[in-house]
Structures are given as C-alpha cells and as structure tokens.
Amino acid sequence: MAAQAPICDFGWKAVDAALPGVDGRTHRIFDEKGKNGLLVVFICNHCPYVKAVIDRLVRDARDLAALGIGTVAISSNDVDAYPQDSFENMAVFAREHGFPFPYLYDADQSVARAYGAVCTPDFFGFNRDLGLQYRGRIDASRKEAAPEGTRRDLYEAMKLVAETGEGPREQVASIGCSIKWKDAA
C-alpha cells in the first residue's frame, strides 16, 4: 500500500542509534555525518518504489559525499511478514547495487518510529547541526524510474543544505510502500 511522507519539519533534530550493518559492523547513525550534513534514508529490498530509484540513490550519495554530506540507509520492515527484507537479503541488495554507505537493520523498529518514517523510500536530510532541512522525494520517479534528465530533487536540496545550511522551502513529498510495522502485520 502506498504511503506519502509528511512535509519537512524544519529544524527537527536527528536521532542517533547504534544498529547492525550488512558489513558485519555496528554503526552509529551520527558517525556517518559529513562535515556539511547527513542523509538518513529508510528503504527496504522489495519495494517497487525503492527498486525504481536505488541506483539514483547510490549515485546521489556518491555525489553528496563530495559535498560533505554523509548517507546512511536503514531497513525497518517486519522481516517475519516480509522475508525478502531479511538481513541476509539486505546484504545481497547492498552488494548488488554497490552501496557506498552503510545499510543498517532496525530490528525493533524503534529508529523508524523515532524518525516518524512512514514509507520506503523516506528521505531525511539534515544540515551540519543535524537539524532537518529536507523531507522530499529523490526525483519524479514512482514505481518506475523517471526519464534520464529528470530534476534531481534530493541532490539539489542537499547541495543547497551543504552550501547554506538550509533546505528549499518548497518540497515534494516522497511516496512509497508503507513501512511494514510488526504490530500491523
């Protein structure tokens, strides 16, 4: 079922947590912050909306790293109800797409709840002070990738955050599959 993220709550502070990564290490979310900010992305392996943009996310994360923005991806889906999102499958997904960022597993879903994540993908762009500045979409893609040359909403917004510390006031919400909550399965 499709869900839409709410509009950006400018200045809302990021939440730190230590989560296991598919690389076999435990990562603290805040340790992934670059000198100019942090992008926290809630994704999963099976969602068609994620599949449509995953290679663009990898591209944007690489380009944003050059601007001092770190990225971390988190999967919070109920893997008992959705085994395709298992930790083992997360590792395969990350490897297949060449993730240049940690892919972490939020088994108890506490991090997704703390962030108020609602869908996959759900993007949270923070400035260097870890204040929220972007809660929009990656681009105009839906269940299919938008055509080449489509405006890179996420990249342009986070580039502005890197340069000024502030995100654009006009943002188009991300849409995707709803997070698969354990108590809702």
trRosetta pair geometry for C-beta under 8 A, 3 or more apart (Angstrom, degrees):
i j d omega theta_ij theta_ji phi_ij phi_ji
1 177 7.0 94 61 -149 42 66
1 178 5.2 -3 80 2 91 119
2 49 7.8 111 -120 -49 89 136
2 119 7.5 21 -170 -127 53 134
2 175 5.9 12 -174 177 110 102
2 176 6.9 -179 -142 111 71 12
2 177 6.7 -66 -101 -95 45 38
2 178 7.3 107 157 -34 9 80
3 118 5.0 -135 144 144 133 99
3 119 4.0 -168 79 -77 102 109
3 175 7.2 175 86 -153 37 62
3 176 6.6 -25 58 72 78 58
3 177 7.0 31 17 151 93 20
3 178 3.9 95 -26 -86 131 79
3 179 7.6 -59 43 1 156 64
4 118 7.4 -2 84 103 27 134
4 119 6.8 9 -84 -20 12 149
4 173 5.1 64 178 123 99 135
4 174 7.3 165 -152 88 58 47
4 175 4.9 -25 -100 -102 78 81
5 117 7.9 -41 -112 -148 105 51
5 118 5.5 163 -101 49 59 111
5 119 5.8 -113 -53 31 81 110
5 122 5.0 140 -85 -131 128 94
5 123 7.7 -125 -3 36 174 64
5 135 5.8 -143 141 164 129 98
5 136 8.0 -170 79 -112 130 19
5 173 4.9 -169 68 -167 78 98
5 174 4.6 36 11 53 127 89
5 175 7.6 -130 6 -74 77 37
6 9 7.6 30 108 -37 118 96
6 116 7.4 -39 29 141 122 126
6 118 7.3 97 -11 -2 81 143
6 135 7.0 -6 86 133 62 142
6 173 7.0 -86 178 -119 5 130
7 135 6.5 118 175 79 28 119
7 171 6.6 136 -145 70 80 110
7 173 6.4 -83 -79 -74 57 105
8 132 6.1 -173 -165 141 91 109
8 133 7.0 5 -169 166 142 18
8 134 6.2 -67 -99 -140 137 16
8 135 3.9 164 -88 23 72 103
8 136 7.1 -35 -47 -40 111 79
8 167 6.7 -126 -159 85 169 142
8 171 5.6 71 -14 33 118 154
9 12 4.2 48 101 -30 109 129
9 132 5.9 46 75 78 71 145
9 135 7.2 41 11 -14 64 150
10 131 7.4 32 173 156 59 105
10 132 6.3 -144 -128 92 25 85
10 133 6.5 45 -131 -110 78 48
10 167 7.3 -151 -112 48 96 106
11 131 4.5 -25 -134 -166 45 118
11 132 6.4 -32 41 49 16 77
12 131 7.0 122 54 -159 31 63
12 132 4.2 4 55 12 86 129
13 130 5.8 48 -154 119 73 99
13 131 6.3 -39 -90 -100 59 58
13 132 7.5 -110 -55 -17 14 86
14 29 7.1 -150 161 127 118 128
14 30 7.2 141 110 -88 127 86
14 38 6.4 20 -84 76 167 135
14 40 6.7 141 -136 -15 115 139
14 124 7.2 131 -107 139 93 128
14 126 4.9 -24 -48 -83 124 158
14 130 4.2 -95 24 -173 112 104
14 131 7.9 -111 -15 -68 83 16
14 132 7.2 140 -59 -61 72 78
15 29 7.4 46 98 62 56 155
15 111 7.0 -180 98 -143 120 72
15 114 4.4 -105 86 141 173 129
15 115 6.2 -133 30 -68 120 73
16 28 6.0 7 -171 -177 105 97
16 29 5.2 -164 -136 54 54 103
16 30 4.5 -27 -107 -22 114 114
17 28 7.2 179 90 -143 28 60
17 29 5.6 48 43 -11 68 117
17 106 7.8 53 108 -112 151 99
17 110 7.3 158 -119 97 149 104
17 111 4.9 -117 31 -92 161 112
17 114 7.4 148 -44 39 129 153
18 26 5.3 31 174 166 102 113
18 27 7.0 174 -148 86 61 31
18 28 5.1 -33 -91 -88 76 71
18 29 8.0 -125 -76 -10 33 72
19 26 6.9 171 86 -153 21 74
19 27 6.2 -25 63 61 72 80
19 29 7.3 49 10 -53 108 87
19 74 6.7 52 81 -122 170 105
19 104 3.9 79 103 179 126 125
19 105 6.1 -178 172 61 108 46
19 106 5.9 -43 -124 -79 140 64
19 111 6.6 -37 -63 -31 135 153
20 25 7.8 167 -150 98 58 29
20 26 5.6 -47 -94 -98 54 71
20 27 7.9 99 -148 16 12 77
20 87 7.5 1 103 -136 125 131
20 104 6.6 140 78 -150 38 75
20 105 5.4 -21 72 46 92 102
20 107 8.0 30 30 -24 112 112
21 24 7.1 -36 83 30 81 25
21 25 5.3 -3 46 67 115 71
21 26 7.0 166 3 -111 85 19
21 27 4.9 57 -41 -9 122 116
21 102 4.5 -71 -118 -161 136 105
21 103 6.3 109 -154 65 81 49
21 104 5.1 -49 -90 -91 69 70
21 105 7.7 168 -100 3 23 79
22 87 7.0 179 -100 -175 82 74
22 90 5.0 -144 -80 115 128 99
22 91 4.0 175 -166 -92 115 72
22 94 5.0 153 71 20 153 150
22 102 7.9 160 29 -166 77 64
22 103 4.8 0 7 75 119 104
22 104 7.9 -131 -14 -81 74 28
22 105 7.5 103 -58 -31 76 103
23 102 6.7 -85 7 -123 120 82
25 102 8.0 -87 75 -122 103 123
27 31 6.3 -136 -170 62 77 122
27 32 6.7 41 172 -48 123 110
27 72 6.9 -176 127 -131 139 128
27 102 4.6 44 -37 -174 172 169
27 104 5.8 -113 55 -84 116 122
28 31 4.3 91 68 -8 94 109
28 32 7.8 -167 92 -11 58 80
29 32 6.2 -62 -171 25 39 110
29 38 7.6 86 159 178 86 146
29 40 6.5 15 -160 -103 121 122
29 72 5.7 -155 -137 67 71 163
29 74 8.0 -17 -100 -60 112 128
29 104 7.8 -95 -82 17 80 166
29 111 7.6 153 -54 -143 139 132
30 33 5.6 -18 -168 -13 55 118
30 38 7.5 -70 -126 -81 47 163
30 130 7.3 -21 -119 -95 99 143
32 38 6.3 99 97 -134 86 108
32 70 4.3 175 152 147 69 131
32 71 6.8 -82 160 76 124 21
32 72 4.3 115 71 -51 170 113
32 101 7.0 67 -157 -157 132 97
32 102 6.2 -115 -89 25 134 117
33 37 6.9 -100 -155 161 86 19
33 38 4.1 -57 -107 -65 77 116
33 70 5.0 -176 -143 37 11 131
33 126 7.6 -57 -117 87 106 122
33 128 7.7 111 174 -138 118 51
33 130 6.9 -56 -107 -79 144 99
34 37 6.2 -2 60 57 92 45
34 38 6.8 164 18 -76 70 59
34 64 7.7 -175 8 141 154 87
34 65 6.7 -177 -84 -134 143 54
34 67 7.8 90 118 93 155 58
34 68 4.3 165 143 173 120 51
34 69 4.9 -140 40 -104 137 6
34 70 3.9 163 -32 -29 81 79
35 68 4.2 -62 58 -158 88 121
35 128 6.6 -8 155 -117 45 116
36 67 6.2 -76 59 138 148 77
36 68 3.4 87 7 103 106 116
36 69 5.6 -58 83 -64 97 68
36 127 7.4 -62 170 -161 61 61
36 128 5.3 -62 -144 -67 30 102
36 161 7.0 129 151 119 99 80
36 162 4.0 53 144 -135 148 76
37 68 7.0 88 24 116 70 83
37 69 4.7 -13 73 -116 95 86
37 70 7.4 -162 101 28 48 68
37 125 6.8 27 159 -180 136 76
37 126 5.3 176 -162 95 91 61
37 127 4.9 -64 -97 -139 110 24
37 128 5.5 -76 -63 -58 62 51
37 130 8.0 155 -138 -83 63 44
37 133 7.6 -64 -132 31 142 129
37 158 6.8 -157 89 -157 143 91
37 161 5.2 29 -49 132 167 120
37 162 6.1 -112 14 -82 119 67
38 69 6.9 -177 -78 -164 17 71
38 70 5.2 -17 -112 66 71 92
38 71 7.6 155 -163 -87 57 31
38 72 7.3 -6 -171 10 102 101
38 125 7.8 170 90 -153 47 42
38 126 4.6 -2 59 58 87 113
38 130 6.5 10 28 -108 125 78
39 61 7.1 -138 69 -108 138 82
39 64 6.4 30 -11 126 138 164
39 69 5.8 53 -20 161 102 112
39 70 7.1 -162 27 96 73 44
39 71 4.5 -16 67 -108 106 79
39 72 7.5 167 88 27 60 57
39 123 6.7 -26 -165 -161 99 92
39 124 7.1 147 -160 79 49 55
39 125 5.3 -11 -107 -105 80 71
39 126 7.4 -167 -76 23 34 74
39 154 7.8 71 -136 -179 139 113
39 158 6.2 -20 -72 -109 120 146
40 71 8.0 173 -78 -154 28 53
40 72 5.6 -11 -114 67 67 94
40 74 6.8 4 -175 0 91 117
40 115 6.9 -136 115 -115 138 148
40 123 7.8 142 79 -160 51 44
40 124 4.4 -15 63 64 96 111
40 126 7.2 37 -2 -7 99 112
41 57 6.7 120 -165 -153 171 133
41 71 6.8 6 -1 -167 114 98
41 72 7.3 178 28 90 75 45
41 73 4.7 -30 75 -108 101 74
41 74 7.1 162 84 22 48 71
41 121 5.9 -19 -171 -161 102 107
41 122 7.1 154 -157 75 53 49
41 123 5.4 -11 -107 -105 84 67
41 124 7.4 -163 -74 26 39 72
42 73 7.6 143 -101 -162 16 65
42 74 5.4 -36 -105 73 64 91
42 75 7.5 121 -162 -101 65 31
42 76 6.2 -30 -147 9 112 112
42 112 6.1 90 -121 -114 140 96
42 115 7.2 177 -46 87 127 147
42 117 4.2 81 -23 -150 165 146
42 119 7.6 129 91 86 117 37
42 120 5.8 -105 124 -97 83 75
42 121 6.6 150 78 -155 59 51
42 122 4.3 1 49 50 110 100
42 124 7.9 56 -12 -7 92 104
42 179 6.9 -33 156 -87 138 117
43 47 7.3 -138 -167 40 67 129
43 50 4.8 116 -156 -128 97 132
43 54 7.4 101 -158 -102 148 94
43 57 7.6 79 -74 -176 147 179
43 73 5.2 -22 24 -165 117 115
43 74 7.4 128 28 64 67 40
43 75 6.2 -51 84 -82 62 79
43 120 5.1 104 -140 -157 35 104
43 121 5.1 -8 -92 -103 84 86
44 47 5.1 94 62 -11 100 108
44 50 6.1 -171 55 -9 59 162
44 75 5.0 103 -104 -135 64 103
44 76 7.9 -88 -74 42 101 52
44 77 4.7 45 -108 -17 138 135
44 82 7.4 6 180 127 144 145
44 85 4.7 -31 -166 -117 109 123
44 120 4.7 -22 8 -145 93 171
44 177 7.3 -69 41 71 127 127
44 180 7.6 58 -85 10 164 109
45 50 7.5 -115 -124 97 8 144
45 75 7.1 7 -23 -113 80 147
45 84 5.7 -142 90 141 116 84
45 85 5.1 176 29 -106 100 59
45 89 5.2 -107 13 133 177 110
45 90 6.1 -128 -53 -89 120 55
45 92 8.0 53 -133 71 140 93
45 93 4.4 -132 -117 -64 103 152
46 50 7.9 71 70 50 28 125
46 51 7.9 -30 176 -41 22 116
46 82 6.3 -135 25 -176 144 116
46 84 4.3 78 -66 103 125 131
46 85 5.9 -84 0 -57 105 88
47 50 4.1 80 75 8 105 106
47 51 6.6 -174 92 -10 54 84
47 120 4.5 174 -13 97 166 117
47 121 7.6 171 95 -38 145 61
47 176 5.9 36 171 -179 141 106
47 177 4.1 -138 -126 17 110 129
48 51 5.4 -52 -141 39 36 115
48 52 6.3 44 157 -27 66 102
48 143 4.5 15 128 -146 121 93
48 177 7.3 108 32 -43 71 114
49 52 5.8 -51 -152 29 29 114
49 53 7.0 -6 160 7 61 110
49 119 7.5 -7 74 161 157 112
49 120 6.6 145 73 106 111 67
49 121 6.4 -139 122 5 105 75
49 141 7.7 133 -157 124 69 98
49 142 6.7 -63 -115 175 89 44
49 143 5.9 -61 -77 -93 62 56
49 175 6.7 -138 -128 107 147 67
49 176 3.7 -155 84 -124 155 83
49 177 6.0 -170 19 -12 115 77
50 53 6.5 -83 -152 50 29 88
50 54 5.7 48 159 -62 73 99
50 120 5.2 -25 -52 146 119 101
50 121 5.4 122 -97 -48 79 90
50 176 6.7 63 -45 -148 75 132
50 177 7.7 -57 -12 21 98 108
51 54 6.0 -27 -129 -8 27 117
52 141 4.9 173 133 169 118 124
52 142 6.9 -10 99 90 171 33
52 143 5.7 166 -46 175 143 23
52 144 5.5 -173 -127 -146 127 8
52 145 4.8 -174 -176 -59 80 62
53 56 4.8 -63 -165 48 71 116
53 57 5.7 77 134 -31 90 96
53 121 6.4 -83 70 2 134 142
53 138 4.9 120 -167 59 143 155
53 139 7.3 168 -122 35 117 92
53 141 5.0 159 -74 80 101 152
53 145 6.6 148 -79 -106 53 82
54 57 5.5 -49 -147 31 35 114
54 58 6.6 36 154 -18 65 101
54 93 8.0 -100 -148 177 155 101
54 97 5.2 -71 145 -130 120 154
55 58 5.6 -46 -149 34 37 114
55 59 6.5 40 150 -18 64 104
55 97 6.4 -135 -83 -148 65 102
55 145 7.9 -16 49 -100 106 142
56 59 5.5 -51 -147 38 35 114
56 60 6.1 33 154 -18 67 107
56 138 5.7 114 111 155 125 135
56 139 6.6 -85 169 9 157 124
56 141 7.2 174 19 -13 155 149
56 145 7.1 153 -28 -135 125 110
56 152 7.7 -164 -172 -124 113 96
57 60 5.7 -55 -142 40 30 109
57 61 6.1 33 157 -23 65 106
57 73 7.7 74 152 -84 139 128
57 121 7.1 -170 -78 -110 140 160
57 138 6.3 -74 -76 -115 80 146
57 154 8.0 -3 -110 81 68 163
58 61 5.9 -52 -145 34 27 112
58 62 6.6 28 155 -17 61 105
58 97 5.6 -158 -54 156 142 100
58 98 6.0 80 -159 82 147 87
58 99 6.4 -114 -108 -105 102 45
58 100 6.5 112 -158 6 80 94
59 62 6.0 -60 -156 35 29 110
59 63 6.3 21 153 -13 66 110
60 63 5.6 -57 -144 42 34 109
60 64 5.9 32 157 -19 69 109
60 138 6.8 -147 -9 -150 159 101
60 152 6.6 172 -98 -169 113 121
60 154 5.6 35 -171 97 160 117
60 155 4.7 -127 -133 -72 104 99
60 158 7.8 101 172 39 109 139
61 64 5.8 -55 -140 40 28 109
61 65 6.4 39 154 -30 62 101
61 71 4.1 -77 -134 21 108 163
61 99 7.9 6 70 -158 160 65
61 100 5.7 171 110 63 118 105
61 101 5.2 -94 -175 -25 147 127
62 65 5.8 -47 -152 23 30 115
62 66 7.3 30 150 -17 58 100
62 100 5.4 86 -79 28 84 159
63 66 6.0 -53 -164 28 37 113
63 67 7.2 22 144 -8 64 107
63 155 6.0 10 90 -135 135 121
64 67 5.4 -62 -155 43 45 108
64 69 3.9 -58 167 70 105 118
64 71 6.5 94 78 -46 130 113
64 155 6.7 -136 -62 -126 96 72
64 158 5.3 -9 -120 118 125 139
64 159 7.5 -120 -109 -67 78 67
64 162 7.4 -173 -154 -50 78 136
65 68 7.8 69 -173 -58 32 12
65 69 6.7 -96 -77 68 31 62
65 70 6.9 55 -109 -102 78 46
65 71 7.1 -78 -63 3 91 101
65 100 6.9 -87 -27 126 150 132
67 158 7.3 130 83 128 141 93
67 159 5.9 -109 -128 -117 169 67
67 162 4.2 -4 153 -155 113 174
67 163 8.0 -54 -167 -45 119 76
68 128 8.0 -7 136 -86 121 105
68 162 5.6 134 61 -143 97 112
69 125 7.8 -13 -155 -148 134 94
69 158 5.2 51 -113 169 172 120
69 161 7.2 77 -93 87 128 114
69 162 5.6 -90 -45 -75 105 114
70 101 7.4 132 178 -124 71 111
71 100 7.7 65 59 87 121 85
71 101 4.1 -71 93 -98 96 155
72 101 5.8 -150 -93 168 34 115
72 102 5.2 -9 -130 64 86 97
72 104 6.4 10 176 -1 106 120
73 99 6.9 -97 22 -143 135 133
73 101 6.0 108 -6 100 91 117
73 102 7.1 -167 38 97 69 52
73 103 4.8 -16 76 -112 108 70
73 104 7.0 165 89 21 52 73
74 103 7.8 171 -84 -163 26 50
74 104 4.9 -25 -107 71 74 97
74 105 7.6 161 -156 -88 67 13
74 106 5.2 44 178 -25 112 117
74 111 6.0 -100 -175 107 156 138
74 112 7.1 -168 121 -68 126 84
75 85 5.9 -172 178 -175 133 105
75 90 5.6 -137 16 -104 150 128
75 103 7.0 28 -12 176 103 92
75 104 7.4 -177 23 88 68 47
75 105 5.7 -21 65 -111 94 62
75 106 6.7 -170 87 24 41 84
75 120 8.0 30 -123 -110 72 138
76 106 4.0 -22 -98 72 84 123
76 109 4.9 96 -177 -119 107 72
76 111 6.5 -145 -90 68 124 91
76 112 3.6 80 -154 -39 178 136
76 117 6.7 123 28 76 147 143
76 179 5.8 -4 84 -155 110 124
77 81 8.0 -115 165 68 91 95
77 82 5.2 -47 152 64 127 138
77 85 4.3 -6 75 128 132 167
77 120 7.4 -31 -55 -36 113 146
77 179 6.4 -146 -88 -163 68 67
77 180 4.2 45 -150 44 89 107
78 81 4.5 34 107 28 116 108
78 82 6.0 100 80 18 68 95
78 85 8.0 78 71 70 33 134
78 109 7.7 -17 -68 -59 74 131
78 180 4.6 -111 27 124 89 100
78 181 6.5 35 -34 130 117 13
78 182 4.5 148 -100 -85 118 62
78 184 8.0 -163 -14 56 144 80
78 185 5.1 -118 96 -44 162 140
79 82 6.1 -76 -120 74 34 70
79 83 6.0 69 178 -110 74 41
79 85 5.2 -131 -101 87 79 87
79 86 4.7 103 -160 -93 129 60
79 87 7.2 -28 -93 -21 166 69
80 83 7.4 12 -144 -69 16 77
80 182 7.6 62 34 -126 116 90
80 185 7.1 136 82 108 98 167
81 180 5.9 -152 81 168 123 128
81 182 7.8 174 -2 -119 120 51
81 185 3.9 -130 -63 -142 152 140
82 85 4.6 31 116 14 109 115
82 180 5.2 95 -8 68 136 173
83 86 5.4 2 -169 -40 61 111
83 89 7.6 113 148 -11 61 142
84 89 5.7 -163 -177 168 44 171
85 89 6.4 -126 -135 78 8 128
85 90 7.0 40 -176 -61 55 91
85 180 7.4 163 22 39 158 136
86 89 4.6 91 56 12 80 102
86 90 6.9 -129 102 -11 42 85
87 90 5.4 -46 -149 27 33 118
87 91 6.9 37 152 -21 62 98
87 105 5.2 -18 -103 -79 96 159
88 91 5.9 -50 -159 28 34 112
88 92 6.9 31 146 -15 63 103
89 92 5.4 -49 -149 36 41 114
89 93 6.1 46 151 -23 69 105
90 93 5.6 -55 -147 37 31 114
90 94 6.2 31 156 -19 66 106
90 103 5.7 -174 170 134 106 124
90 105 6.3 -166 16 -74 169 104
91 94 5.9 -54 -146 37 29 110
91 95 6.3 26 155 -17 63 110
91 103 7.8 174 -90 79 42 128
92 95 5.8 -60 -149 39 29 110
92 96 6.1 29 156 -21 66 109
93 96 5.9 -54 -144 35 26 111
93 97 6.4 -1 164 4 62 113
93 103 7.5 -174 86 -174 100 166
94 97 6.5 -75 -146 50 23 93
94 99 4.1 -49 -157 7 86 133
94 103 4.4 -137 -85 9 132 149
95 98 7.6 28 -175 -70 29 39
95 99 7.8 -46 -55 15 26 93
99 102 7.8 103 140 -103 127 3
99 103 5.5 -10 166 -37 175 113
106 109 5.8 88 131 -100 104 31
106 110 6.8 -144 -172 45 103 60
106 111 4.3 -112 -122 39 132 113
106 112 5.6 141 112 -22 155 94
109 112 5.0 -50 -164 42 72 116
109 113 5.9 75 137 -24 84 102
109 179 7.7 127 -141 156 115 129
109 181 6.5 98 -157 -131 163 70
109 182 6.2 -151 -7 -5 143 106
110 113 5.6 -57 -147 40 33 112
110 114 6.2 36 154 -24 67 106
111 114 5.6 -50 -145 34 33 113
111 115 6.4 22 157 -10 65 108
112 115 6.0 -63 -148 44 29 104
112 117 4.3 -79 -155 48 80 122
112 179 5.7 148 -179 -152 146 161
113 116 7.4 31 -175 -73 32 37
113 117 7.8 -65 -52 34 22 83
115 122 7.8 135 125 117 126 128
115 124 6.1 -98 -161 -51 124 157
117 122 4.6 148 -147 78 88 153
117 124 7.9 -84 -85 -36 91 120
117 179 5.8 87 117 -51 99 144
118 122 6.1 133 46 -95 60 144
118 178 6.6 -51 166 -135 70 73
118 179 6.3 -133 -170 0 21 104
119 122 5.1 130 65 -61 65 102
119 174 6.4 -168 78 113 122 101
119 175 6.6 -55 137 -166 167 30
119 176 3.9 139 156 62 111 91
119 177 6.2 147 -157 72 83 33
119 178 5.8 -57 -101 -102 73 36
119 179 6.5 -124 -89 -32 20 74
120 176 4.7 -131 81 136 39 140
120 177 5.3 -17 52 59 94 89
120 179 6.5 110 -31 -84 92 66
121 138 6.7 33 81 -28 146 117
121 174 5.9 -92 93 -175 78 142
121 176 5.3 147 24 -57 44 158
122 135 7.9 -6 -177 -159 80 84
122 174 5.7 173 -113 80 46 141
122 176 6.9 -123 -49 38 71 131
122 179 7.8 -38 -8 -52 137 108
123 134 6.7 -36 124 123 108 100
123 135 6.6 167 87 -141 72 39
123 136 6.6 -35 71 66 122 44
123 137 7.3 134 20 -123 129 16
123 138 6.7 142 -45 -62 146 74
123 154 5.9 -99 -161 -116 168 120
123 174 5.7 132 14 -46 93 146
124 132 6.2 -64 -165 -121 89 103
124 134 7.5 139 -168 84 26 69
124 135 6.2 7 -106 -100 58 82
125 132 7.2 94 73 -155 52 62
125 133 5.5 -71 106 70 94 81
125 134 3.1 10 46 52 128 111
125 135 7.3 -145 23 -57 82 44
125 154 7.3 173 -61 -155 133 79
125 157 6.1 133 55 118 170 114
125 158 5.1 -128 -143 -89 135 93
125 161 5.9 -162 152 -26 116 163
125 167 6.2 114 94 -88 123 136
126 129 7.9 -127 170 75 96 49
126 130 4.8 6 172 -142 138 45
126 131 6.3 140 -153 62 83 27
126 132 5.8 -49 -96 -91 75 43
126 133 6.5 120 -130 12 24 89
126 161 7.7 127 111 -179 20 146
127 130 7.2 -101 68 -29 58 14
127 131 5.3 -10 38 55 105 83
127 133 5.1 75 -39 -23 95 136
127 161 5.2 -139 -92 -171 78 100
127 165 4.6 66 -156 -156 143 64
127 166 7.1 -5 -75 -66 141 32
127 167 7.7 -134 -56 -34 99 86
128 165 6.5 -62 22 -112 96 92
129 165 7.3 42 6 -154 105 112
132 135 6.5 16 179 -45 120 105
133 157 7.5 171 123 164 94 100
133 161 4.8 138 92 -107 148 118
133 165 7.6 -165 -82 157 152 44
133 166 5.9 -172 -138 -157 126 34
133 167 3.2 146 157 -19 89 110
134 154 7.2 119 154 -135 143 62
134 157 4.4 112 -111 142 139 135
134 158 6.3 -86 13 -68 159 72
134 161 6.4 -91 -20 -47 116 136
134 167 4.2 -174 -60 -129 80 150
134 168 7.5 52 -101 33 95 78
134 171 6.5 165 -145 -113 68 142
135 171 6.5 96 64 128 60 156
135 173 7.3 -7 124 -120 85 71
135 174 7.5 -103 163 4 60 102
136 153 5.6 -106 123 148 128 125
136 154 6.8 -164 85 -83 93 66
136 157 6.2 144 40 -40 129 164
136 171 3.6 -128 -71 -173 120 105
136 172 5.4 74 -156 59 109 51
136 173 6.3 -101 -129 -96 56 23
136 174 6.3 123 158 -40 30 79
137 140 7.4 87 115 -79 143 29
137 141 7.7 -176 170 49 119 73
137 153 5.4 48 80 73 78 147
137 154 6.9 -103 116 -49 39 93
137 172 5.2 -38 14 97 114 94
137 173 6.6 60 -42 117 92 24
137 174 4.3 146 -93 -92 65 63
137 175 7.1 -10 -96 8 119 70
138 141 6.5 -17 75 36 107 114
138 152 7.6 -41 167 -156 67 65
138 153 6.4 123 141 58 17 96
138 154 4.4 -28 -126 -12 51 132
138 174 7.2 59 -12 -111 70 107
139 146 5.3 -120 121 32 114 141
139 150 4.9 99 171 119 131 118
139 151 6.3 168 -138 85 94 56
139 152 5.7 -48 -81 -116 113 40
139 153 5.3 165 -95 10 46 93
139 154 7.0 -78 -42 5 67 91
140 146 4.3 94 77 -96 86 149
140 150 5.2 -123 34 -167 106 132
140 151 7.2 73 -19 49 104 84
140 153 7.7 117 -39 -21 62 122
141 144 6.8 -134 -155 95 83 42
141 145 5.0 -31 -119 -135 124 40
141 146 4.3 -112 -69 -16 67 88
141 150 7.4 136 -45 91 77 162
142 146 7.9 91 -1 -61 63 83
142 175 6.7 -13 -129 80 81 121
146 150 3.9 30 122 -45 128 168
147 150 5.7 127 67 -44 63 102
151 156 6.9 -29 176 -11 93 144
152 155 3.8 -6 139 37 123 119
152 156 5.6 135 88 -22 78 90
153 156 6.1 -63 -143 40 22 106
153 157 6.1 19 161 -18 62 111
153 171 7.7 111 178 -146 119 72
153 172 6.4 -77 -136 43 159 105
154 157 5.9 -60 -147 37 25 109
154 158 6.2 12 162 -8 65 112
155 158 6.2 -64 -143 44 25 102
155 159 6.1 32 155 -26 64 108
156 159 5.6 -50 -145 32 29 116
156 160 6.6 32 153 -19 61 103
156 168 7.7 21 118 -29 97 135
157 160 5.8 -57 -158 34 32 112
157 161 6.5 33 145 -20 65 104
157 167 5.2 25 -175 -150 99 98
157 168 5.3 -92 -116 10 88 105
157 171 7.0 52 -106 -108 145 104
158 161 5.0 -44 -145 34 42 118
158 162 6.3 48 152 -23 66 99
158 167 7.8 -10 -81 -108 41 99
159 162 5.6 -49 -150 33 32 113
159 163 6.4 22 153 -12 63 110
160 163 5.9 -62 -145 43 30 106
160 164 5.8 -25 174 27 69 113
160 166 6.9 -57 142 88 100 61
160 167 6.2 106 91 -129 115 41
160 168 6.0 82 61 -46 164 80
161 164 7.0 -77 -122 58 18 74
161 165 6.6 27 -164 -141 57 13
161 166 6.7 -143 -109 75 59 15
161 167 5.2 -2 -72 -75 101 76
167 171 7.2 15 143 -67 121 127
168 171 6.0 138 86 -66 98 81
177 180 7.9 -7 140 -44 112 89
180 184 7.3 -144 -168 74 48 109
180 185 6.5 50 175 -77 93 104
181 184 4.1 69 70 12 103 112
181 185 7.1 -157 89 -29 53 79
182 185 6.1 -44 -153 6 32 114
